[in-house]
């Protein structure tokens, strides 16, 4: 099969579009003939050897796909060959065929666009896990979203609005500010122009920070939290892991809350399925809509990853296989 192949950790530019062996599903896995693959920031980290998991070489990056089930292990139930599914995995998605745990593969409801479904799990499932399960975001609370024009950020803005929150989108350019506003944000802060901490306080502060960025703005956002606020640590797209003074959580009676969706779906599959079922229902009803702003062919996978790594993307990228 054809795939985007990583043979050693390092630059995205070292990736090759070449042949790989078709994967064989384990007893609890399904084999998927891939239609579309979502492109996400963790895909860049895994290629560079900076992710929590480091697969054996050679491997294909790519953590979420849609496609047809064409094989399965002996312990799989609830799915059958010919089913169209969306699924997430640690890696292996940038390929003509991919394997995924059956516990993290979901039948696509009739009428749901397969391309949009390919953009649902890594971003929206992460966001709903963070906002609902980890932060317990309440109606009428204020939600601050860092990196609000990125894939996970746009998902958090939409879901925050659906959950009844007042959403403050934080971005790094005028163009991204317009994008975030069109995505439903109530307020927008361009932190290249305005101080994030002061701007949040001028808006009355926030109850929850959704932070997939890290870096210097993480502490500024934390300082903008109200008492009993929750700062969701989702990722470090800036490349810098912040070092927060420990007296700040004490003085604010605020919480720093980790959001690792990969751990959640592996260890709480039933709760994750409830979340994904809700997301699929909202997608079918048009209440959420992935902002797919760029589409590449499979052979252009390295170019798509460079766009992500260089933070040139608004919304979401998908690969067509």
N, C-alpha and C positions, 0 to 999 in steps of 0.2 A: 504494500500500500504506500501511497505518497503521504508525507508528513513534513512538518517543520521540525528538524532534528537538532538537538543539542548534544554534542559529543564531549564537551568539557565546559566547566563553569567559566564565565567571563563575559565578554561583550555580546550584546544582542546581535552585532554585526557578524559574529561568527556562526550564527544559525544557518543551517542549510536546508533547502527544499529538496528532499531526496527520498529514497525508498527506506522503509522499515518493515520489520515483520509485523503481520497483523496480530494484535493481542489476543490471548486466549482467556476467556472469562473464568475466574475462580468459582467455587461452588456457590458463593453468595453474590455473584456479579452478573450483569447483563452486558452483552456485546452490542454496540450501537453503530449503525451506518450513519455517519454524521452528515447532517444538512447544514447546520450553522454552529459556530462556536463563538461565545462571548470572549472579549478581550479585557483583561483586568490588570490592575497594578501588581498584584502578587505574581502574575506570570513573568513580569520583568525580574522580580526578586529571585524566583526559582532558577531562572537562566543564569543569573549572576552568582548563585550559590549563597544568597543572603536570606533565604526563606527558612521557616521552622523545619521543613522537611527537605532532604536532599536525595533525590532519586538516583538510582544507578544509571550509568550511561550505556547506550544512548537512550534519550527519552525525548518526547515532544512536550512542550509546555501546553497550557490551555486547561482551564479549570471548569468549564461549563459548556454543554452542548445541547442541541436538539437533534433528533434523528429517529431512525427506525430500529427497533429491537430485532436483531437477526440471529441471536444466540444467547444462551444463558446457562448458568451453573445449575447443578442438581438441586440445590436448596432454595432456589428462587420460586416464590409464589406471588400471585397478585398481578403478574405481568406475563405476556405471552409474545411469541414471535409475531411480528407485524405491527405491534403497538408502536405508536408515535409518542416519544417521551422527551422530557427535558431532564437533564441529570447534571450533577456536579461531581467532580473528582479532584484529586490534588494536582494532577498533571495528565497529559496524554490526549487532550482535546483537539490540538492543532493537527488533525490527521483525518484520513478517510474513515477510519474505524477507531473507536475508543471503548474502554470498559469502565463501568461505574458500579458501585455498590447498589444492589437493588433497593436498599433502604433509602437511598438518596436519588432515586429515579422515579419520575412522576408522569403518569399518562397525561397527555395534552388534551384538554377538553375540546369538543367540537366548536369551531368558530374562533379559536385562539390562534393568532398569527405565530407561526413557528419561529420566525426571525425575532419577534418581540419576546417570545418565551425563552430564547437563547440568551437574553439579556436580563433574566429575572432573578436567578438564584444568587450569584455572587454579590449582587448589589442590593436588591430588594429584600432577599432573605436575610442578609446581614443587617440591613437597616431595621426590619421589623423585629428581629431578635434583639437588637440593641434598644430600640425605643420601647417595645412592649415588654419583653421578658427581663431585660436588665435594668432599664430606667423606670419602668412602670409609668410612662408618660401619661399625664392626665389631661382631660379636656380643659381648655383655657389656660394651661401652662404655657410658658414661653420656651421655645426650642431654638438654640443657636446651632447652625450647621456650618462647620468649616469646610472649605473645599466644595462649596455648594454647587459648583458648575461641573464637577466631576461625576463619574458614574454612581458611586455610592452616595455622594452628596445630593445629587438630583433625586435619587430614590428616597433619601431621608426627608427632603423637602416635601415631596408628594405625600409620603406616609404621615409625616407630622401634621399636615393639613387634614388628612383623612381622620386622624385621631383627635382632631379638634384643637390642636395647639396653634399658638401664634408663632410663626416661623420667621426667624431672622437669618438670612443667607449671607455668608461671608465669603468674599471672592477677591481675586487679585487683578482685575482689570475692568474697565467700563464695559467691554464687550461681554464679559462673563456676568457682570451685574445685570445687564439687559436680559441675558439668558436665564438667570436665576429668577428674575421678576416674572418673566413669561412662564416659568415653570411653577409659579404659584406662591412664591415667597411674599410675605407681608411687608417685610423690611429688608433692605440690602445694605451691607457695609462693604465698601471697597477698602481693604486694609492697606493698599498701597497709597491711599490718599488720607485716610482717617485712622487715628489710633483706635485699635480694636477695643481695648479695655474701656476707654472714655466713651466710645460710641455705644457700647453695650449698656453702660451705666446711664447714659442719656436716654436710652430706650427703656429704662426701668430694670435692667438686668435680665437674666434668664434662669430658668429652672433646670434645664438640661442642655449640655453641650455635646453635640455629635461630632467627634474629631477623628477623621481619617488622615489627617495631615501631620500632626505633631509640630516640631520646630518651635520657633520663638513665639508664635501666636497661640500656642497651647496654654502657656501660663497667662497670657493676657486674657484669653477667653475664660480661664478658670477664675481669674480675679473679677470677672463680670458676672459670676454666678451669684444667685440669691442664697441666703441661708438655707441649708438642707438641699442644696442643688446637687446634681449628678453629672460628672464629666465622663462621657463615654470614650474610652480609648479604643479606637477602631483600627488605626494603622498610622504609618509614618511616611506618607507620600512625599514629604519635604526632604526625606533622607536623614533627618535629625531627630533623635529621641530626646524629648525634653527632660530636664531635671528640675522637678517642682520642689520648692521649699516646703518641708513637711508641716511648717506652722500654718500654712494657708488652709489645708483641709480642717485643721483644728479650729482656727478662728472663725471659719465660715460654717462649721458643722456640715461640711460638704464631703461628697464621696467621689473617689476615683474608681471607675468601674470598667473592668476589661470586657471587651466584646470580641470573642474569637468564635465566629460562626462554624468554622471547621470542627472545633471541639464539640460544639453544640449538636450538630447533625450526627456526628459519630457516636455520641453518648446519650443523646435525648431524641432518638429518631421519631418517637411518637409525637412529641411536642413540636418538633420541626415540621412534621407532615401537616399538623394543624395550621401552622403558619403559612406553609406553601399552598395549602388548599385555599386559605383566605386570599393569598396573593393572586392565585389563578382565578378565583371568583371576581376579584376586583378588576383584573386584567380583562376578563370576558365582558364585564359590565362597563368598561371604559373609564373606571374610576382612577386607575393608574395607567401610565403609558410610558414605557422606556423611551428615553430620548436618544434614539439611534441616529447619530449625526454623520457617521462615516462607515462605509462598508468596503471590505477588501476581499480579494480572492485568497484561497488558502496559501498559494505560493507567495503572497505578499505579507505573510504573517509577521516577518521581522520588521517590516515597515510599520505595521500597526503597533507593534510593541514599542518601537522608537517614539511614536507619537505619544503613547502613554508615559514612557519614561521621561520625556522632555516636557510633559504637562502641557501639551498643545491641544488636548482634547476637551471639548465640551460635550457632556453627556456620555454616550456609550459607543464603542466600536464593536462590530461583529465581523467574523470571517464567513464567507460563503464557501462551502466545500463542494 
